[in-house]
Amino acid sequence: MKIGILVSAGPYTHQANDSAYLFARAALAKGHIVERVFFYHDGVNAANRLTEPPQDDRNVTSRWSTLAAEHKIDLVVCVAAALRRGIKDEILAPGFRISGLGQLIESGMKADRLVVFGD
Amino acid sequence: MVDATPGKKPGPKKFMLVNRRAPHGTIYALEALEVVLIAATFDQDVSLAFLDDGVYALAKGQKTTGIEVKNFSPTFRALDDYDVNKLYVERESLQKRGLDADSLLVPVQVLDAKQLGELMAQQDVVLSF
């Protein structure tokens, strides 16, 4: 199955960003296709490569980057939501790119299921 | 993304944006409107549902100067220009808040919760903000 994912909640405050990652990883392990993850609202903060969680905590940003590299997943950050929060090209973690809401709609059009994490 | 099979263009999908929150206090009502407008430019079958405090997004007479944010409610009147004219409002949510169709900025279809649920079940993509 082709799966699109929308992540609306910010990392570390809400579990939704982690749940989206765990869901994506589990779906890929089962042989499903995850072509794109779209980050919206506070979810865009997951793209910030300057984030530094404590040593004993998971790193939300770097594990998205790793998963994207391993499975060629398109990590798209909503441009308006990103710029409001200072998320710009120069601080994007590997695998993320900034684009418009059209990428979310396209994901909904092409995927068999669009799964939403967050509010 | 993997390209669709050449020569085979998929038909429009049914996208429903569900508004559940008051128009101000969070950004979600404004963002739902943004998503609707973009979805419409992709020629998809777009509809909007309003329930719970989301029905206030369509209330007439909104004034936002006191909270120093933009009053985006007039944008709902422009939806028709984008061929977005499927607006569904849950009857129970209106009644609980002392509102009716005449309290709203634009013409809508008022449905009870069961009808709205059936409509949601028919959608390809449901985004609830």
gemmi code that builds the backbone of each chain (N, CA, C; Angstrom):
import gemmi

chains = {
    "A": [
        ("MET", (0.837, -1.202, 0.000), (0.000, 0.000, 0.000), (0.874, 1.255, 0.000)),
        ("LYS", (0.445, 2.267, -0.740), (1.156, 3.553, -0.713), (0.583, 4.409, 0.398)),
        ("ILE", (1.454, 4.864, 1.267), (1.004, 5.618, 2.432), (1.609, 7.013, 2.418)),
        ("GLY", (0.761, 8.009, 2.629), (1.232, 9.370, 2.838), (1.069, 9.694, 4.317)),
        ("ILE", (1.950, 10.525, 4.840), (1.875, 10.859, 6.262), (1.890, 12.375, 6.442)),
        ("LEU", (0.998, 12.859, 7.315), (0.980, 14.268, 7.694), (1.320, 14.359, 9.177)),
        ("VAL", (2.318, 15.171, 9.506), (2.720, 15.367, 10.904), (2.425, 16.818, 11.290)),
        ("SER", (1.505, 16.992, 12.229), (1.072, 18.343, 12.600), (1.622, 18.822, 13.935)),
        ("ALA", (2.077, 17.895, 14.750), (2.485, 18.280, 16.106), (4.003, 18.390, 16.211)),
        ("GLY", (4.447, 19.290, 17.050), (5.874, 19.547, 17.220), (6.570, 18.430, 17.976)),
        ("PRO", (7.884, 18.292, 17.783), (8.631, 17.263, 18.486), (8.799, 17.598, 19.971)),
        ("TYR", (8.933, 16.589, 20.784), (9.261, 16.660, 22.207), (8.112, 17.111, 23.108)),
        ("THR", (7.201, 17.953, 22.613), (6.045, 18.317, 23.450), (4.964, 17.245, 23.326)),
        ("HIS", (4.719, 16.823, 22.078), (3.677, 15.840, 21.810), (4.295, 14.559, 21.244)),
        ("GLN", (3.643, 13.449, 21.531), (4.157, 12.169, 21.070), (3.902, 11.948, 19.577)),
        ("ALA", (2.989, 12.755, 19.007), (2.547, 12.491, 17.639), (3.695, 12.428, 16.636)),
        ("ASN", (4.709, 13.297, 16.837), (5.843, 13.306, 15.908), (6.603, 11.977, 15.986)),
        ("ASP", (6.762, 11.434, 17.194), (7.395, 10.122, 17.376), (6.516, 9.015, 16.796)),
        ("SER", (5.212, 9.123, 17.062), (4.289, 8.087, 16.580), (4.314, 8.005, 15.061)),
        ("ALA", (4.404, 9.163, 14.419), (4.463, 9.188, 12.957), (5.706, 8.449, 12.470)),
        ("TYR", (6.819, 8.716, 13.151), (8.083, 8.052, 12.793), (7.969, 6.540, 12.999)),
        ("LEU", (7.450, 6.132, 14.151), (7.344, 4.697, 14.459), (6.391, 4.002, 13.493)),
        ("PHE", (5.306, 4.718, 13.141), (4.342, 4.184, 12.173), (5.018, 4.000, 10.812)),
        ("ALA", (5.760, 5.015, 10.380), (6.441, 4.952, 9.078), (7.419, 3.775, 9.054)),
        ("ARG", (8.186, 3.633, 10.120), (9.176, 2.567, 10.200), (8.496, 1.192, 10.161)),
        ("ALA", (7.396, 1.065, 10.903), (6.664, -0.206, 10.940), (6.037, -0.520, 9.582)),
        ("ALA", (5.486, 0.504, 8.935), (4.847, 0.303, 7.624), (5.887, -0.146, 6.597)),
        ("LEU", (7.069, 0.494, 6.620), (8.143, 0.132, 5.683), (8.610, -1.300, 5.942)),
        ("ALA", (8.694, -1.665, 7.212), (9.134, -3.018, 7.569), (8.158, -4.071, 7.058)),
        ("LYS", (6.888, -3.689, 6.946), (5.860, -4.605, 6.443), (5.788, -4.602, 4.918)),
        ("GLY", (6.640, -3.803, 4.281), (6.666, -3.784, 2.828), (5.792, -2.724, 2.185)),
        ("HIS", (5.211, -1.846, 2.987), (4.420, -0.753, 2.409), (5.353, 0.343, 1.899)),
        ("ILE", (4.803, 1.225, 1.098), (5.596, 2.313, 0.532), (5.215, 3.625, 1.218)),
        ("VAL", (6.207, 4.307, 1.754), (5.976, 5.650, 2.290), (6.759, 6.598, 1.391)),
        ("GLU", (6.030, 7.337, 0.565), (6.716, 8.192, -0.405), (7.062, 9.549, 0.175)),
        ("ARG", (6.154, 10.045, 1.001), (6.354, 11.416, 1.485), (5.797, 11.563, 2.892)),
        ("VAL", (6.504, 12.363, 3.681), (5.983, 12.801, 4.976), (5.902, 14.323, 4.902)),
        ("PHE", (4.721, 14.856, 5.191), (4.524, 16.308, 5.129), (4.438, 16.854, 6.552)),
        ("PHE", (5.278, 17.850, 6.851), (5.318, 18.457, 8.175), (4.614, 19.807, 8.139)),
        ("TYR", (3.667, 19.977, 9.060), (2.787, 21.146, 9.036), (2.656, 21.664, 10.469)),
        ("HIS", (2.175, 22.891, 10.606), (2.016, 23.519, 11.932), (3.352, 23.381, 12.720)),
        ("ASP", (3.291, 23.086, 14.030), (4.519, 22.936, 14.816), (5.345, 21.720, 14.392)),
        ("GLY", (4.764, 20.843, 13.608), (5.494, 19.674, 13.117), (6.756, 20.046, 12.365)),
        ("VAL", (6.781, 21.259, 11.785), (7.946, 21.691, 10.996), (9.216, 21.787, 11.847)),
        ("ASN", (9.045, 21.941, 13.155), (10.232, 22.039, 14.019), (11.085, 20.775, 13.998)),
        ("ALA", (10.520, 19.688, 13.537), (11.291, 18.439, 13.431), (12.408, 18.550, 12.394)),
        ("ALA", (12.338, 19.556, 11.525), (13.319, 19.689, 10.446), (14.563, 20.473, 10.852)),
        ("ASN", (14.562, 21.007, 12.063), (15.635, 21.903, 12.502), (16.875, 21.114, 12.939)),
        ("ARG", (17.952, 21.235, 12.164), (19.152, 20.466, 12.469), (19.923, 21.027, 13.670)),
        ("LEU", (19.519, 22.205, 14.151), (20.202, 22.790, 15.318), (19.683, 22.226, 16.638)),
        ("THR", (18.642, 21.420, 16.590), (18.095, 20.885, 17.842), (19.070, 19.904, 18.491)),
        ("GLU", (19.170, 19.979, 19.808), (20.090, 19.109, 20.557), (19.397, 18.567, 21.793)),
        ("PRO", (18.717, 17.431, 21.658), (18.104, 16.823, 22.844), (19.185, 16.259, 23.763)),
        ("PRO", (18.870, 16.010, 25.044), (19.859, 15.422, 25.960), (20.373, 14.074, 25.426)),
        ("GLN", (21.570, 13.715, 25.864), (22.247, 12.497, 25.377), (21.391, 11.239, 25.506)),
        ("ASP", (20.615, 11.153, 26.608), (19.874, 9.916, 26.866), (18.472, 9.927, 26.236)),
        ("ASP", (18.213, 10.909, 25.371), (16.893, 11.009, 24.736), (17.022, 10.682, 23.252)),
        ("ARG", (15.916, 10.294, 22.631), (15.941, 10.065, 21.179), (16.061, 11.401, 20.458)),
        ("ASN", (16.676, 11.364, 19.277), (16.785, 12.590, 18.473), (15.773, 12.513, 17.338)),
        ("VAL", (14.669, 13.236, 17.500), (13.555, 13.171, 16.551), (14.016, 13.543, 15.146)),
        ("THR", (14.783, 14.616, 15.060), (15.201, 15.112, 13.746), (16.124, 14.116, 13.034)),
        ("SER", (17.162, 13.658, 13.749), (18.140, 12.812, 13.054), (17.553, 11.455, 12.688)),
        ("ARG", (16.585, 10.973, 13.464), (16.047, 9.676, 13.059), (15.113, 9.780, 11.857)),
        ("TRP", (14.453, 10.943, 11.702), (13.720, 11.166, 10.442), (14.701, 11.175, 9.266)),
        ("SER", (15.825, 11.901, 9.453), (16.821, 12.006, 8.367), (17.344, 10.628, 7.974)),
        ("THR", (17.628, 9.806, 8.991), (18.169, 8.469, 8.729), (17.155, 7.607, 7.981)),
        ("LEU", (15.904, 7.642, 8.435), (14.856, 6.841, 7.790), (14.661, 7.280, 6.338)),
        ("ALA", (14.713, 8.603, 6.128), (14.520, 9.145, 4.778), (15.634, 8.681, 3.845)),
        ("ALA", (16.875, 8.676, 4.366), (18.011, 8.259, 3.535), (17.922, 6.771, 3.207)),
        ("GLU", (17.512, 5.977, 4.182), (17.440, 4.530, 3.978), (16.346, 4.125, 2.997)),
        ("HIS", (15.245, 4.866, 3.017), (14.078, 4.447, 2.231), (13.665, 5.467, 1.161)),
        ("LYS", (14.526, 6.449, 0.912), (14.229, 7.477, -0.089), (12.857, 8.129, 0.128)),
        ("ILE", (12.636, 8.575, 1.350), (11.369, 9.245, 1.672), (11.556, 10.748, 1.492)),
        ("ASP", (10.544, 11.371, 0.889), (10.542, 12.805, 0.655), (9.989, 13.490, 1.909)),
        ("LEU", (10.849, 14.179, 2.656), (10.404, 14.890, 3.866), (10.146, 16.346, 3.497)),
        ("VAL", (8.880, 16.737, 3.480), (8.521, 18.077, 3.018), (8.007, 18.913, 4.178)),
        ("VAL", (8.532, 20.124, 4.281), (8.156, 21.049, 5.340), (7.325, 22.171, 4.736)),
        ("CYS", (6.159, 22.439, 5.310), (5.272, 23.502, 4.798), (5.990, 24.851, 4.887)),
        ("VAL", (6.063, 25.554, 3.773), (6.860, 26.785, 3.710), (6.337, 27.873, 4.644)),
        ("ALA", (5.025, 28.100, 4.663), (4.483, 29.186, 5.494), (4.678, 28.869, 6.973)),
        ("ALA", (4.410, 27.617, 7.349), (4.586, 27.207, 8.748), (6.061, 27.274, 9.139)),
        ("ALA", (6.948, 26.917, 8.216), (8.381, 26.903, 8.494), (8.925, 28.317, 8.691)),
        ("LEU", (8.597, 29.204, 7.762), (9.160, 30.555, 7.838), (8.673, 31.295, 9.078)),
        ("ARG", (7.419, 31.037, 9.489), (6.910, 31.648, 10.727), (7.759, 31.247, 11.931)),
        ("ARG", (8.378, 30.055, 11.846), (9.121, 29.513, 12.988), (10.636, 29.578, 12.785)),
        ("GLY", (11.080, 30.290, 11.757), (12.521, 30.432, 11.528), (13.176, 29.194, 10.954)),
        ("ILE", (12.364, 28.285, 10.428), (12.923, 27.089, 9.793), (13.233, 27.451, 8.339)),
        ("LYS", (14.508, 27.620, 8.044), (14.917, 28.031, 6.703), (15.862, 26.994, 6.122)),
        ("ASP", (16.126, 27.110, 4.815), (16.975, 26.139, 4.128), (18.295, 25.896, 4.859)),
        ("GLU", (18.880, 26.994, 5.400), (20.215, 26.869, 5.988), (20.229, 26.060, 7.296)),
        ("ILE", (19.078, 25.824, 7.893), (19.089, 25.000, 9.123), (18.331, 23.683, 8.943)),
        ("LEU", (18.014, 23.331, 7.702), (17.308, 22.064, 7.469), (18.231, 20.878, 7.686)),
        ("ALA", (17.718, 19.867, 8.374), (18.458, 18.611, 8.540), (18.433, 17.848, 7.211)),
        ("PRO", (19.386, 16.915, 7.011), (19.444, 16.165, 5.751), (18.121, 15.443, 5.454)),
        ("GLY", (17.730, 15.474, 4.198), (16.523, 14.764, 3.782), (15.275, 15.624, 3.767)),
        ("PHE", (15.313, 16.771, 4.464), (14.145, 17.665, 4.496), (14.250, 18.690, 3.371)),
        ("ARG", (13.087, 19.107, 2.859), (13.059, 20.234, 1.939), (11.810, 21.057, 2.231)),
        ("ILE", (11.868, 22.336, 1.853), (10.757, 23.249, 2.099), (9.932, 23.376, 0.828)),
        ("SER", (8.622, 23.219, 0.952), (7.749, 23.407, -0.205), (6.347, 23.782, 0.270)),
        ("GLY", (5.403, 23.819, -0.663), (4.066, 24.324, -0.343), (3.056, 23.241, -0.012)),
        ("LEU", (1.865, 23.717, 0.352), (0.766, 22.815, 0.722), (0.338, 21.903, -0.425)),
        ("GLY", (0.667, 22.314, -1.651), (0.345, 21.477, -2.804), (0.942, 20.082, -2.675)),
        ("GLN", (2.090, 20.007, -1.972), (2.744, 18.713, -1.778), (1.909, 17.802, -0.875)),
        ("LEU", (1.176, 18.406, 0.053), (0.288, 17.624, 0.919), (-0.907, 17.095, 0.114)),
        ("ILE", (-1.470, 17.975, -0.706), (-2.621, 17.569, -1.520), (-2.201, 16.458, -2.483)),
        ("GLU", (-1.021, 16.637, -3.096), (-0.518, 15.630, -4.029), (-0.322, 14.285, -3.329)),
        ("SER", (0.143, 14.341, -2.096), (0.322, 13.130, -1.307), (-1.028, 12.438, -1.097)),
        ("GLY", (-2.036, 13.218, -0.785), (-3.393, 12.678, -0.614), (-3.946, 12.088, -1.896)),
        ("MET", (-3.573, 12.692, -3.031), (-4.056, 12.205, -4.329), (-3.399, 10.889, -4.713)),
        ("LYS", (-2.094, 10.775, -4.425), (-1.337, 9.618, -4.909), (-1.352, 8.436, -3.953)),
        ("ALA", (-1.488, 8.702, -2.679), (-1.413, 7.620, -1.698), (-2.752, 6.891, -1.592)),
        ("ASP", (-2.673, 5.621, -1.190), (-3.904, 4.880, -0.907), (-4.508, 5.362, 0.414)),
        ("ARG", (-3.641, 5.758, 1.342), (-4.098, 6.284, 2.632), (-3.215, 7.460, 3.022)),
        ("LEU", (-3.849, 8.528, 3.492), (-3.091, 9.633, 4.081), (-3.346, 9.580, 5.591)),
        ("VAL", (-2.291, 9.337, 6.341), (-2.452, 9.133, 7.781), (-1.951, 10.376, 8.515)),
        ("VAL", (-2.772, 10.875, 9.449), (-2.485, 12.141, 10.111), (-2.037, 11.903, 11.551)),
        ("PHE", (-0.955, 12.560, 11.934), (-0.474, 12.505, 13.311), (-0.439, 13.915, 13.880)),
        ("GLY", (-1.134, 14.108, 14.983), (-1.191, 15.430, 15.593), (-2.577, 16.014, 15.449)),
        ("ASP", (-2.748, 17.240, 15.910), (-4.071, 17.875, 15.950), (-4.681, 18.011, 14.577)),
    ],
    "B": [
        ("MET", (8.154, 11.333, -5.168), (6.961, 10.523, -5.392), (7.092, 9.750, -6.705)),
        ("VAL", (6.523, 8.557, -6.746), (6.499, 7.765, -7.975), (5.436, 8.357, -8.901)),
        ("ASP", (5.798, 8.530, -10.142), (4.834, 9.100, -11.083), (3.688, 8.123, -11.338)),
        ("ALA", (2.523, 8.669, -11.614), (1.380, 7.817, -11.952), (1.672, 7.143, -13.294)),
        ("THR", (1.000, 6.049, -13.555), (1.191, 5.337, -14.818), (0.969, 6.302, -15.980)),
        ("PRO", (1.909, 6.346, -16.955), (1.745, 7.284, -18.068), (0.419, 7.033, -18.809)),
        ("GLY", (-0.244, 8.095, -19.147), (-1.491, 7.980, -19.905), (-2.697, 7.676, -19.034)),
        ("LYS", (-2.453, 7.315, -17.803), (-3.582, 7.005, -16.925), (-3.667, 8.053, -15.827)),
        ("LYS", (-4.587, 8.978, -16.008), (-4.700, 10.071, -15.055), (-5.754, 9.715, -14.004)),
        ("PRO", (-5.357, 9.700, -12.737), (-6.353, 9.367, -11.718), (-7.416, 10.449, -11.599)),
        ("GLY", (-8.636, 10.037, -11.328), (-9.723, 11.004, -11.180), (-9.567, 11.779, -9.887)),
        ("PRO", (-10.381, 12.828, -9.716), (-10.278, 13.602, -8.480), (-10.654, 12.759, -7.267)),
        ("LYS", (-10.022, 13.062, -6.170), (-10.365, 12.384, -4.916), (-11.236, 13.293, -4.063)),
        ("LYS", (-11.932, 12.668, -3.149), (-12.784, 13.435, -2.233), (-11.963, 13.841, -1.012)),
        ("PHE", (-11.741, 15.129, -0.874), (-11.026, 15.688, 0.274), (-12.036, 16.402, 1.173)),
        ("MET", (-12.055, 16.060, 2.443), (-12.903, 16.803, 3.389), (-12.047, 17.423, 4.484)),
        ("LEU", (-12.201, 18.736, 4.650), (-11.532, 19.443, 5.728), (-12.517, 19.620, 6.866)),
        ("VAL", (-12.185, 19.096, 8.019), (-13.101, 19.132, 9.154), (-12.646, 20.196, 10.148)),
        ("ASN", (-13.516, 21.173, 10.359), (-13.222, 22.256, 11.303), (-13.907, 21.959, 12.623)),
        ("ARG", (-13.119, 21.775, 13.662), (-13.704, 21.420, 14.955), (-13.460, 22.486, 16.013)),
        ("ARG", (-12.650, 23.479, 15.678), (-12.265, 24.446, 16.712), (-12.739, 25.852, 16.365)),
        ("ALA", (-12.807, 26.663, 17.400), (-13.191, 28.066, 17.225), (-12.215, 28.736, 16.247)),
        ("PRO", (-12.692, 29.774, 15.533), (-11.851, 30.384, 14.490), (-10.598, 31.063, 15.034)),
        ("HIS", (-10.616, 31.445, 16.285), (-9.427, 32.074, 16.869), (-9.063, 31.339, 18.159)),
        ("GLY", (-7.840, 31.573, 18.617), (-7.356, 30.813, 19.776), (-6.308, 29.806, 19.311)),
        ("THR", (-6.524, 29.217, 18.148), (-5.498, 28.407, 17.484), (-5.525, 28.776, 16.005)),
        ("ILE", (-4.500, 28.366, 15.285), (-4.389, 28.725, 13.864), (-5.156, 27.746, 12.961)),
        ("TYR", (-5.719, 26.691, 13.553), (-6.218, 25.594, 12.737), (-7.324, 25.975, 11.745)),
        ("ALA", (-8.248, 26.838, 12.151), (-9.346, 27.200, 11.241), (-8.798, 27.931, 10.014)),
        ("LEU", (-7.836, 28.820, 10.250), (-7.214, 29.547, 9.136), (-6.459, 28.591, 8.216)),
        ("GLU", (-5.734, 27.644, 8.806), (-4.960, 26.696, 7.993), (-5.882, 25.765, 7.191)),
        ("ALA", (-7.008, 25.391, 7.777), (-7.956, 24.538, 7.052), (-8.419, 25.237, 5.780)),
        ("LEU", (-8.633, 26.540, 5.911), (-9.042, 27.340, 4.753), (-7.929, 27.356, 3.695)),
        ("GLU", (-6.694, 27.477, 4.136), (-5.546, 27.448, 3.210), (-5.506, 26.124, 2.449)),
        ("VAL", (-5.696, 25.027, 3.189), (-5.629, 23.704, 2.565), (-6.759, 23.539, 1.541)),
        ("VAL", (-7.941, 24.033, 1.887), (-9.085, 23.936, 0.970), (-8.784, 24.665, -0.340)),
        ("LEU", (-8.235, 25.862, -0.220), (-7.971, 26.654, -1.426), (-6.929, 25.972, -2.314)),
        ("ILE", (-5.906, 25.388, -1.693), (-4.886, 24.675, -2.471), (-5.482, 23.415, -3.112)),
        ("ALA", (-6.266, 22.668, -2.324), (-6.877, 21.441, -2.861), (-7.759, 21.774, -4.060)),
        ("ALA", (-8.446, 22.910, -3.991), (-9.326, 23.311, -5.095), (-8.521, 23.591, -6.359)),
        ("THR", (-7.315, 24.152, -6.205), (-6.499, 24.432, -7.394), (-5.996, 23.140, -8.037)),
        ("PHE", (-6.022, 22.029, -7.293), (-5.648, 20.729, -7.858), (-6.864, 19.996, -8.438)),
        ("ASP", (-7.985, 20.722, -8.558), (-9.213, 20.154, -9.135), (-9.698, 18.907, -8.412)),
        ("GLN", (-9.573, 18.906, -7.101), (-10.097, 17.782, -6.318), (-11.528, 18.074, -5.869)),
        ("ASP", (-12.222, 17.025, -5.448), (-13.595, 17.166, -4.963), (-13.527, 17.561, -3.475)),
        ("VAL", (-13.589, 18.867, -3.236), (-13.297, 19.390, -1.902), (-14.568, 19.765, -1.149)),
        ("SER", (-14.633, 19.386, 0.100), (-15.739, 19.835, 0.945), (-15.210, 20.252, 2.313)),
        ("LEU", (-16.047, 21.006, 3.017), (-15.713, 21.462, 4.365), (-16.808, 21.018, 5.314)),
        ("ALA", (-16.413, 20.531, 6.478), (-17.392, 20.205, 7.509), (-17.091, 21.041, 8.744)),
        ("PHE", (-18.161, 21.493, 9.397), (-18.010, 22.320, 10.598), (-18.774, 21.664, 11.738)),
        ("LEU", (-18.065, 21.353, 12.804), (-18.749, 20.802, 13.958), (-18.053, 21.246, 15.238)),
        ("ASP", (-18.705, 20.958, 16.361), (-18.240, 21.468, 17.660), (-18.046, 22.999, 17.540)),
        ("ASP", (-17.004, 23.546, 18.186), (-16.793, 24.999, 18.110), (-16.409, 25.464, 16.704)),
        ("GLY", (-16.121, 24.511, 15.820), (-15.808, 24.851, 14.430), (-16.925, 25.618, 13.742)),
        ("VAL", (-18.161, 25.465, 14.211), (-19.274, 26.183, 13.574), (-19.116, 27.698, 13.727)),
        ("TYR", (-18.409, 28.125, 14.771), (-18.206, 29.570, 14.966), (-17.366, 30.192, 13.850)),
        ("ALA", (-16.597, 29.382, 13.120), (-15.780, 29.915, 12.024), (-16.661, 30.616, 10.988)),
        ("LEU", (-17.912, 30.160, 10.872), (-18.815, 30.712, 9.860), (-19.765, 31.769, 10.434)),
        ("ALA", (-19.629, 32.079, 11.721), (-20.574, 33.013, 12.344), (-20.436, 34.412, 11.756)),
        ("LYS", (-21.584, 35.045, 11.557), (-21.587, 36.441, 11.085), (-21.066, 37.363, 12.182)),
        ("GLY", (-20.572, 38.518, 11.770), (-20.266, 39.590, 12.722), (-18.993, 39.405, 13.530)),
        ("GLN", (-18.025, 38.695, 12.985), (-16.770, 38.526, 13.722), (-15.949, 39.815, 13.674)),
        ("LYS", (-15.416, 40.204, 14.838), (-14.543, 41.386, 14.916), (-13.288, 40.977, 15.674)),
        ("THR", (-12.141, 41.137, 15.042), (-10.912, 40.607, 15.641), (-9.910, 41.693, 16.037)),
        ("THR", (-10.320, 42.960, 15.930), (-9.354, 44.032, 16.243), (-8.839, 43.910, 17.681)),
        ("GLY", (-9.691, 43.482, 18.592), (-9.305, 43.373, 20.002), (-8.205, 42.364, 20.261)),
        ("ILE", (-8.102, 41.351, 19.411), (-7.042, 40.354, 19.618), (-5.917, 40.504, 18.587)),
        ("GLU", (-6.011, 41.579, 17.791), (-4.932, 41.956, 16.865), (-4.511, 40.825, 15.926)),
        ("VAL", (-5.500, 40.108, 15.414), (-5.230, 39.150, 14.341), (-6.216, 39.420, 13.208)),
        ("LYS", (-5.869, 38.880, 12.050), (-6.684, 39.106, 10.858), (-8.035, 38.408, 10.981)),
        ("ASN", (-9.090, 39.097, 10.566), (-10.406, 38.464, 10.469), (-10.500, 37.803, 9.098)),
        ("PHE", (-10.340, 36.497, 9.077), (-10.336, 35.797, 7.783), (-11.709, 35.276, 7.401)),
        ("SER", (-12.720, 35.545, 8.238), (-14.036, 34.960, 7.953), (-14.617, 35.374, 6.582)),
        ("PRO", (-14.327, 36.621, 6.079), (-14.866, 36.949, 4.747), (-14.361, 36.012, 3.642)),
        ("THR", (-13.219, 35.355, 3.875), (-12.682, 34.440, 2.856), (-13.662, 33.307, 2.552)),
        ("PHE", (-14.471, 32.928, 3.545), (-15.445, 31.860, 3.293), (-16.414, 32.248, 2.165)),
        ("ARG", (-16.655, 33.566, 2.031), (-17.552, 34.021, 0.959), (-16.910, 33.856, -0.420)),
        ("ALA", (-15.568, 33.794, -0.450), (-14.858, 33.675, -1.731), (-14.744, 32.221, -2.200)),
        ("LEU", (-15.099, 31.279, -1.338), (-14.915, 29.868, -1.697), (-15.657, 29.486, -2.973)),
        ("ASP", (-16.810, 30.098, -3.160), (-17.621, 29.792, -4.343), (-16.847, 30.098, -5.628)),
        ("ASP", (-15.997, 31.141, -5.584), (-15.185, 31.494, -6.760), (-14.191, 30.389, -7.110)),
        ("TYR", (-13.857, 29.556, -6.124), (-12.950, 28.425, -6.354), (-13.735, 27.124, -6.589)),
        ("ASP", (-15.030, 27.270, -6.833), (-15.909, 26.105, -7.009), (-15.936, 25.203, -5.779)),
        ("VAL", (-15.699, 25.793, -4.628), (-15.869, 25.039, -3.379), (-17.220, 25.453, -2.814)),
        ("ASN", (-18.197, 24.588, -2.961), (-19.531, 24.951, -2.467), (-20.190, 23.845, -1.651)),
        ("LYS", (-19.370, 22.871, -1.247), (-19.903, 21.828, -0.367), (-19.501, 22.149, 1.060)),
        ("LEU", (-20.356, 22.868, 1.735), (-20.109, 23.223, 3.130), (-21.175, 22.556, 3.990)),
        ("TYR", (-20.739, 21.712, 4.910), (-21.673, 20.965, 5.742), (-21.494, 21.369, 7.198)),
        ("VAL", (-22.615, 21.650, 7.851), (-22.565, 22.056, 9.253), (-23.413, 21.100, 10.077)),
        ("GLU", (-22.869, 20.665, 11.192), (-23.596, 19.706, 12.017), (-24.703, 20.407, 12.811)),
        ("ARG", (-25.906, 19.876, 12.682), (-27.094, 20.485, 13.312), (-26.946, 20.566, 14.840)),
        ("GLU", (-26.478, 19.475, 15.431), (-26.386, 19.435, 16.890), (-25.426, 20.504, 17.418)),
        ("SER", (-24.328, 20.709, 16.707), (-23.350, 21.712, 17.147), (-23.935, 23.119, 17.082)),
        ("LEU", (-24.705, 23.373, 16.020), (-25.364, 24.686, 15.902), (-26.344, 24.880, 17.053)),
        ("GLN", (-27.184, 23.874, 17.277), (-28.239, 23.989, 18.291), (-27.660, 24.219, 19.684)),
        ("LYS", (-26.602, 23.483, 19.996), (-25.994, 23.621, 21.326), (-25.485, 25.034, 21.571)),
        ("ARG", (-25.149, 25.729, 20.489), (-24.578, 27.066, 20.622), (-25.580, 28.165, 20.301)),
        ("GLY", (-26.847, 27.795, 20.172), (-27.891, 28.789, 19.914), (-27.795, 29.414, 18.537)),
        ("LEU", (-27.214, 28.696, 17.589), (-27.057, 29.213, 16.227), (-27.969, 28.448, 15.274)),
        ("ASP", (-28.217, 29.059, 14.112), (-28.882, 28.326, 13.028), (-28.284, 28.794, 11.706)),
        ("ALA", (-28.786, 28.281, 10.610), (-28.202, 28.599, 9.297), (-28.188, 30.098, 9.022)),
        ("ASP", (-29.177, 30.831, 9.589), (-29.238, 32.285, 9.370), (-28.118, 33.027, 10.094)),
        ("SER", (-27.489, 32.372, 11.068), (-26.393, 33.026, 11.803), (-25.084, 32.974, 11.035)),
        ("LEU", (-25.090, 32.264, 9.896), (-23.827, 31.979, 9.215), (-23.613, 32.868, 7.992)),
        ("LEU", (-22.348, 33.077, 7.663), (-21.925, 33.998, 6.603), (-22.285, 33.538, 5.197)),
        ("VAL", (-22.342, 32.232, 5.016), (-22.513, 31.667, 3.672), (-23.585, 30.579, 3.705)),
        ("PRO", (-24.171, 30.271, 2.540), (-25.143, 29.174, 2.507), (-24.447, 27.843, 2.800)),
        ("VAL", (-25.077, 27.028, 3.634), (-24.497, 25.729, 3.990), (-25.602, 24.673, 3.969)),
        ("GLN", (-25.165, 23.427, 3.996), (-26.099, 22.332, 4.213), (-26.007, 21.908, 5.665)),
        ("VAL", (-27.123, 21.951, 6.355), (-27.121, 21.528, 7.757), (-27.498, 20.045, 7.808)),
        ("LEU", (-26.612, 19.251, 8.397), (-26.822, 17.804, 8.473), (-26.760, 17.361, 9.927)),
        ("ASP", (-27.481, 16.280, 10.258), (-27.321, 15.777, 11.624), (-26.058, 14.915, 11.691)),
        ("ALA", (-25.651, 14.584, 12.898), (-24.354, 13.921, 13.107), (-24.249, 12.621, 12.315)),
        ("LYS", (-25.355, 11.896, 12.238), (-25.332, 10.615, 11.544), (-25.081, 10.816, 10.034)),
        ("GLN", (-25.780, 11.792, 9.457), (-25.600, 12.081, 8.023), (-24.165, 12.527, 7.738)),
        ("LEU", (-23.644, 13.368, 8.625), (-22.280, 13.869, 8.442), (-21.277, 12.711, 8.540)),
        ("GLY", (-21.541, 11.806, 9.463), (-20.678, 10.635, 9.617), (-20.663, 9.789, 8.355)),
        ("GLU", (-21.843, 9.634, 7.749), (-21.932, 8.850, 6.512), (-21.138, 9.511, 5.390)),
        ("LEU", (-21.231, 10.836, 5.358), (-20.509, 11.605, 4.343), (-18.994, 11.460, 4.529)),
        ("MET", (-18.561, 11.483, 5.780), (-17.127, 11.320, 6.078), (-16.634, 9.955, 5.614)),
        ("ALA", (-17.484, 8.949, 5.803), (-17.094, 7.586, 5.425), (-16.870, 7.458, 3.920)),
        ("GLN", (-17.471, 8.369, 3.146), (-17.325, 8.308, 1.683), (-16.068, 9.014, 1.176)),
        ("GLN", (-15.357, 9.709, 2.069), (-14.209, 10.512, 1.626), (-12.967, 9.657, 1.395)),
        ("ASP", (-12.089, 10.145, 0.509), (-10.771, 9.516, 0.339), (-9.778, 10.068, 1.357)),
        ("VAL", (-9.855, 11.368, 1.591), (-8.917, 12.013, 2.519), (-9.707, 12.912, 3.469)),
        ("VAL", (-9.550, 12.691, 4.762), (-10.192, 13.547, 5.758), (-9.094, 14.206, 6.586)),
        ("LEU", (-9.079, 15.517, 6.583), (-8.112, 16.251, 7.399), (-8.892, 17.022, 8.441)),
        ("SER", (-8.646, 16.712, 9.690), (-9.388, 17.333, 10.779), (-8.473, 18.278, 11.533)),
        ("PHE", (-8.809, 19.553, 11.516), (-7.979, 20.556, 12.201), (-8.742, 21.121, 13.389)),
    ],
}
model = gemmi.Model(1)
for chain_id, residues in chains.items():
    chain = gemmi.Chain(chain_id)
    for i, (resn, *xyz) in enumerate(residues, 1):
        res = gemmi.Residue()
        res.name, res.seqid = resn, gemmi.SeqId(i, " ")
        for name, pos in zip(("N", "CA", "C"), xyz):
            atom = gemmi.Atom()
            atom.name, atom.element = name, gemmi.Element(name[0])
            atom.pos, atom.b_iso = gemmi.Position(*pos), 0.0
            res.add_atom(atom)
        chain.add_residue(res)
    model.add_chain(chain)
structure = gemmi.Structure()
structure.add_model(model)
structure.setup_entities()
